[in-house]
Amino acid sequence: MKKLLFSVCVIITVSALGYVGNLRWFQCKYCAIIVRKSSYPVRTECPNKEGERHYWKNLGEVGEIYYKCDSCGTVLQTKSKPLSGICIKQNGNYHKWKREYRDFN
């Protein structure tokens, strides 16, 4: 079976959502997909790891501060600097989060 390999530049925002409650960002350590949920996501089969289920890591609480990974370009909005997650551009090493300042005026 072939491994699913992909490269993604993702911007994930919470603008216009209003209330964000206790939402958190989670990332699968095998396929690097990032999801926003209020609790750990279901461990369904991971397309990038034959015979394995997604293995979720909590990156942090959804908030209003932008952080961008210098390597892969993924952008999250969190309350504080996200925890390290697997970066697909770093060959299994961690994201390199940097705060990003945005002016929408």
ABEGO torsion letter per residue (X at the ends): XBBBBBBBBBBBBABGAEBAEABBBBBBAAAGBBBBBABBBBBBBBAABBGBBBBBBBAEBBBABBBBBAAAGBBBBBABBBBBBBBAAAGGBBBBBBBBBBBAX
